[in-house]
Amino acid sequence: MNDIVRFNESIKEYGWIKIENAYSSDIIKNAIYELEHNRDIYNSIQRNAGVFEDSRNAYHHSIVMCPDSQLKFLDPFPFYEHLKSYFGGNFILSSMGSTYVEPNVNVYTQNIHRDSRSFSPNDRLLLNMLIMLDDSTTENGATWLLEGSHRKAPKPTTDDFFNNATRITGKSGDVIFFDGNAWHCGGQNSSDKVRRIITPLFSKPYFKQSLDYPRAFGMDYHLRISNELSQILGYNALTPKSLSEFYKPKDLRFYKSDQG
């Protein structure tokens, strides 16, 4: 069984898969450095918006604030062909944020949840990815995931979830992928060190992005990046905002014909 087949079969059967040593220590160290540099900016934005308590330690769309390091997780993207196989064609980045799981401090991702708001067991719309910047252990809040829950609509009870869910531990540089329908949550950190993760979420191109990345990076940014990164960021699945943008020759259309 090759890697791509194993990737698909594991997520289909269990709802998730872990891949060890996906990223080098240099990429991880750079991501941590840039995140630390931007934490105060994020905290200030959240306080000014009046959502600091609700958003504490969750840094949404950090790829926009930390592009120098976080774009390196996607270009080159070691799982590009895996995801094309999983989605049955092209895919885009729906969101990419970062989370700090600090000792004895709660973050809302520790609540049991699934990232797909509409249960879609027969259509692969969303795929979660979790990049471990620090080692993930049972002591510092490793993710809980209920295997097989990607095939069931009802939310499990708290007892059912924690009695049956799997703790997904791993080392810095490891990644996990899991079905967007899978029920999961972050664990409580009872250690004395922070656990940091980056959480890309991928979707089929017709699924609306959580943030308009092409316009966030700039409409001409695709001219300076690889074709694969341009596809991932959504430059081939744009929505025109006027008739002049809608009526374009085929090769200049905002939403390309191969986007599903």
ZIMO-V331537 format. One record per backbone hydrogen bond with DSSP energy under -0.5 kcal/mol. CO is the residue of the C=O (numbers start at 1). NH is the residue of the N-H. E is the energy in kcal/mol with one decimal. If there is no record, write none. Layout:
BEGIN
co=CO nh=NH e=E
co=CO nh=NH e=E
END
This chain:
BEGIN
co=2 nh=6 e=-2.6
co=3 nh=7 e=-2.4
co=4 nh=8 e=-2.2
co=5 nh=9 e=-2.7
co=6 nh=10 e=-2.5
co=7 nh=11 e=-1.8
co=8 nh=12 e=-2.4
co=9 nh=13 e=-2.4
co=10 nh=14 e=-3.0
co=10 nh=15 e=-1.0
co=10 nh=16 e=-0.7
co=11 nh=15 e=-0.7
co=14 nh=148 e=-1.5
co=15 nh=179 e=-2.2
co=17 nh=177 e=-2.5
co=19 nh=22 e=-0.5
co=19 nh=175 e=-2.5
co=24 nh=28 e=-1.9
co=25 nh=29 e=-2.8
co=26 nh=30 e=-2.3
co=27 nh=31 e=-1.9
co=28 nh=32 e=-2.3
co=29 nh=33 e=-2.4
co=30 nh=34 e=-2.3
co=31 nh=35 e=-2.2
co=32 nh=36 e=-2.6
co=33 nh=37 e=-1.8
co=34 nh=38 e=-1.1
co=35 nh=38 e=-0.8
co=35 nh=39 e=-0.9
co=36 nh=39 e=-0.6
co=38 nh=42 e=-2.3
co=39 nh=43 e=-2.8
co=40 nh=44 e=-2.2
co=41 nh=45 e=-2.4
co=42 nh=46 e=-2.7
co=43 nh=47 e=-2.3
co=44 nh=48 e=-2.6
co=45 nh=49 e=-1.5
co=46 nh=51 e=-2.6
co=46 nh=52 e=-0.7
co=47 nh=50 e=-1.3
co=51 nh=55 e=-2.1
co=52 nh=56 e=-1.3
co=55 nh=58 e=-2.7
co=57 nh=59 e=-0.6
co=57 nh=100 e=-2.6
co=58 nh=60 e=-0.9
co=59 nh=62 e=-0.9
co=59 nh=98 e=-2.1
co=61 nh=64 e=-1.8
co=61 nh=65 e=-0.8
co=62 nh=66 e=-2.7
co=66 nh=70 e=-2.4
co=67 nh=71 e=-1.6
co=69 nh=72 e=-0.7
co=70 nh=73 e=-1.2
co=71 nh=74 e=-1.3
co=71 nh=75 e=-1.2
co=74 nh=77 e=-0.6
co=76 nh=75 e=-0.6
co=76 nh=78 e=-0.7
co=77 nh=80 e=-1.7
co=79 nh=83 e=-2.4
co=80 nh=84 e=-2.0
co=81 nh=85 e=-2.0
co=82 nh=86 e=-2.4
co=83 nh=87 e=-2.8
co=84 nh=88 e=-0.9
co=84 nh=89 e=-1.9
co=90 nh=205 e=-0.5
co=92 nh=94 e=-0.6
co=92 nh=203 e=-2.6
co=94 nh=210 e=-2.4
co=94 nh=211 e=-0.7
co=95 nh=201 e=-2.9
co=96 nh=63 e=-1.4
co=97 nh=199 e=-2.9
co=98 nh=59 e=-3.3
co=99 nh=101 e=-0.5
co=99 nh=197 e=-2.2
co=100 nh=102 e=-0.8
co=101 nh=195 e=-2.0
co=102 nh=105 e=-1.7
co=107 nh=110 e=-2.5
co=108 nh=111 e=-1.8
co=109 nh=186 e=-2.2
co=113 nh=184 e=-2.6
co=115 nh=117 e=-0.8
co=117 nh=119 e=-0.5
co=120 nh=123 e=-1.2
co=123 nh=125 e=-1.5
co=125 nh=204 e=-1.1
co=126 nh=180 e=-2.0
co=127 nh=202 e=-2.7
co=128 nh=178 e=-1.9
co=130 nh=132 e=-0.6
co=130 nh=176 e=-1.9
co=131 nh=133 e=-0.8
co=131 nh=198 e=-1.9
co=132 nh=173 e=-3.1
co=135 nh=137 e=-0.6
co=136 nh=170 e=-2.2
co=137 nh=142 e=-2.6
co=139 nh=190 e=-3.1
co=139 nh=191 e=-0.6
co=141 nh=187 e=-1.9
co=143 nh=168 e=-2.8
co=144 nh=185 e=-2.1
co=145 nh=147 e=-0.9
co=145 nh=166 e=-3.2
co=146 nh=149 e=-1.9
co=148 nh=151 e=-1.6
co=149 nh=152 e=-1.4
co=157 nh=161 e=-2.7
co=158 nh=162 e=-2.5
co=159 nh=163 e=-1.9
co=160 nh=164 e=-1.0
co=161 nh=164 e=-0.8
co=161 nh=165 e=-2.6
co=166 nh=145 e=-2.1
co=166 nh=168 e=-0.6
co=167 nh=169 e=-1.0
co=168 nh=143 e=-0.6
co=170 nh=136 e=-2.7
co=171 nh=174 e=-2.5
co=173 nh=22 e=-1.4
co=173 nh=23 e=-1.4
co=174 nh=132 e=-2.5
co=175 nh=19 e=-3.0
co=176 nh=130 e=-2.7
co=177 nh=17 e=-2.1
co=178 nh=128 e=-2.9
co=179 nh=182 e=-2.1
co=180 nh=115 e=-0.5
co=180 nh=116 e=-2.1
co=183 nh=146 e=-2.3
co=184 nh=113 e=-2.6
co=185 nh=144 e=-3.3
co=188 nh=190 e=-0.8
co=189 nh=104 e=-1.9
co=194 nh=196 e=-0.5
co=195 nh=101 e=-3.1
co=196 nh=133 e=-1.8
co=196 nh=134 e=-1.2
co=197 nh=99 e=-2.4
co=198 nh=131 e=-3.2
co=199 nh=97 e=-1.1
co=200 nh=129 e=-2.3
co=201 nh=94 e=-3.1
co=201 nh=95 e=-1.6
co=202 nh=127 e=-2.3
co=203 nh=92 e=-2.6
co=204 nh=207 e=-2.1
co=211 nh=213 e=-1.8
co=212 nh=216 e=-2.1
co=213 nh=217 e=-2.8
co=214 nh=218 e=-1.5
co=218 nh=221 e=-1.6
co=220 nh=223 e=-1.7
co=221 nh=224 e=-2.1
co=222 nh=225 e=-0.7
co=226 nh=230 e=-2.3
co=227 nh=231 e=-2.0
co=228 nh=232 e=-2.5
co=229 nh=233 e=-2.7
co=230 nh=234 e=-0.7
co=230 nh=235 e=-2.2
co=231 nh=234 e=-0.8
co=232 nh=93 e=-3.8
co=234 nh=237 e=-1.5
co=236 nh=256 e=-2.7
co=238 nh=240 e=-0.6
co=242 nh=246 e=-1.9
co=243 nh=247 e=-2.9
co=246 nh=248 e=-1.3
co=249 nh=252 e=-2.1
co=249 nh=253 e=-0.6
co=250 nh=253 e=-1.0
co=254 nh=238 e=-1.9
co=254 nh=256 e=-0.7
co=256 nh=259 e=-1.3
co=258 nh=90 e=-0.6
END
